[in-house]
């Protein structure tokens, strides 16, 4: 795990260019569809803060509007994708034991298939 700054962060670079697979953007967050080969379900996207936030541990009370926007964006996109009624998973990874490999807070939304109690080690790993 490397300690990325906003200057070297992969997600910050994607946010700055706002190109491929963009599902949503506003003043606080972006949502990006995960490439087909890396999806953990038929629906898999991430919602990320526009500003660099390393992980959940870097959040403060002042970030409440950001977190609310991340979750409301994810649920709106889940509805648009047609998985709201059947269910979906929202998750974020924090730290090495949490399998965080990209040092920028991001919220995964996975759905479109029955999701069991699997973890990344059950399926060979999911980056993020």
Protein Blocks (a to p, Z undefined) as FASTA:
>chain_A
ZZddfklgmklmmmmnopghiabdcfkbccddddfklpcbfbdcddddfbdcfblmlpcf
klmmmmmmmmmmmmmmmmmnopmmnopcddddedjklopabdcdcddddehiacdfbdfk
lnopaaZZ
